[in-house]
Amino acid sequence: MAIAGKVPVRRYLRTAKMPHIWCPGCGHGIALQALLRAIHRVGLPQDRTVIVSGIGCSSRAAGYVDFDTLHTTHGRALAFATGIKLANPELHVIVISGDGDAAAIGGNHLIHAARRNIGITCICFNNTIYGMTSGQYSPLTPTDAYATTAPYGNIDTPFDLCELVRAAGASYVARETSYHARQLERLIAKGLENDGFSFIEALVQCPTYFGRKNKLGDPFNMMKLMHERTVPASKAASMAPEELAGKIVVGELWHRPRPEYTKLYDGVIGKAGGHE
Amino acid sequence: MASPATSVRRKVLMQGNEAIVEGAIAAGMRFFAGYPITPSTEIAELASERLPAVGGRFIQMEDEIASMAAVVGASLAGRKAMTATSGPGFSLKQENLGYAIATEVPCVVVDVQRQGPSTGVATAPAQGDVMQARYGAHGDYASIALCPASVEEAYRVAVRAFNLAERFRMPVILLADEIIGHLRESVTLPDPSELTIVNRARPTLPPGEHKAYRPGPDGVPVIPDFGMGYRIHVTGLTHGEDGFPSTNPKVVEAAVRRLTSKVMNHLDEIYEAEEDGVADAEVVVFAYGGTARAARRAVREARAKGLKVGLYRPVTIWPFHDERVHAAVAGRRAVVVPELNLGQMAREVARAARGTTHVIPVNKVAGEPLTPGEILTAIEEVF
């Protein structure tokens, strides 16, 4: 798919709310730009698009983008978004979440939004650490990595969040890294066009906490390390499990349209003989 | 099951939980998100049946926290929204109930109280959530909580809960109890045209000129719905008039104080209490919710014995009206406060009495109602 020319990203930003709180070298800005470019590319109407977030570094994005925006409680963004979408299915609803927000405290809401296949696109800015509270391990922190609450190394096994959401019933699932910003944009755009629950995991670097704790060097080095570990989904399909060990499979991982939740509810209204 | 509200007054046999749903729909409820819990489940069941028939939407969420969140989201999208629960679920809802208070999102939360703490006795009546309805969320704010004492009143109070929520842009708690929720009695439903229905104010200024969180003269902001073109920001972070987070001490102080003042400055508008024979009473019985039914009978029996006893029954239990209660109880021989908890409201009554009378709590936490006889005994002990 060809990338459109210059995208007027500033149109979608509340520039008066800058500077943002993100650290120098943080990957969230790259992921956010990919989202805004995707919104522009798909042509979502700015006045009919709602962006919902939870709590954490990634969730501060809601305050910087010029739409109706809802900065909610920790982990609950998808539950709020479900209420918005079902109450007014004509609105385009996008959720920005982080790995702690979506996979730990909000894990239940994530799998149930996927199960319903409700028309929401969820972007998880996954920096594999709790950044806002300064570096505790999350359910996506790799085993053996260090964090302020894993001073001897992390013994937890991380989720494969894309696999979890796919199994729970999402109709579109993709993953990319901040190194592959244009590819990330393309994958988000496709998720926005999917009529159902779309989930995109955007792997991003946190140089301040994850990078520093794990001696990964500067932000660019962290991006390069991610790049070196990625394997496109098309190639991964023919690779043996031992070859895939330690690799990050990126690209479109799942796309299987099925009936969207609010449209199914229109059928309930029809059966009940209801009208506005 | 009750049939849809028609254009005439009609007498029907109805359960309290059903009356809450019918009243809510008459008030304009078009969204309900809930989670099953005894003794409130009939509310979700009936909402799932009735809402789509009026073009509304029902969803059973994955948990209590999510259902409170969905209600807030739906309200911001412009729908009148409600959820219902009981004590254990009410505890879970406090997170996003607090969010609705801070972000000033109208909605109704029904708590059909059961015996606690914790899982307690699931099907047994209690009034143990009185203080949770007032102080359940963290931080400072004022609550509005309404307590029906009959099925007919449950219907009326559901309408009023929505009206107050829309008027003051906040969650309103319909604090029912198992006695009222599961009671079936004959009720006369009003003609919907007799009802006063309040809808939240919508902005008159165009986007760019309107500030979503600037309070009006009544202290209540006019917040546009999502999708109206205002591109508002809503956050649980303490925010200024533009809705964006602020740590400026002056902005924070004003924002937090307003959550209380917008309620307390309209206390007389919000407050509702029934007084029966209080004027010349030597002893006042202060009772609310399901317990007020037994108290009414006890008062009647006491009067039949020649004792000067009156009933003071608040329908609005929060905000508490110190002056009204003081006027009703000051200088009496005693005020008897029966309740299905260990004295949550009695302490408020004592505070309002300011030492001018004896407050006699009558408490029960056995998971069964107080009887008229138990209350009458307490009254007779005063004389």
Interface residues (C-beta under 8 A of the other chain):
Chain A: R14 K17 Q46 D47 R48 V50 V52 A62 G63 D66 F67 D68 T69 L70 H71 T72 T73 R76 A79 F80 A81 T82 G83 I84 K85 L86 A87 N88 E90 L91 N108 H109 H112 Y265 V268 I269 K271 A272 G273 G274 H275 E276
Chain B: R30 F31 A33 E49 L51 P52 A53 V54 G55 G56 R57 I59 M61 E62 D63 I65 A66 S67 A69 A70 V71 V72 G73 A74 S75 L76 A77 G78 R79 A81 E95 N96 Y99 F226 G227 M228 G229 Y230 R231 I232 H233 V234 T235 G236 L237 F244 P245
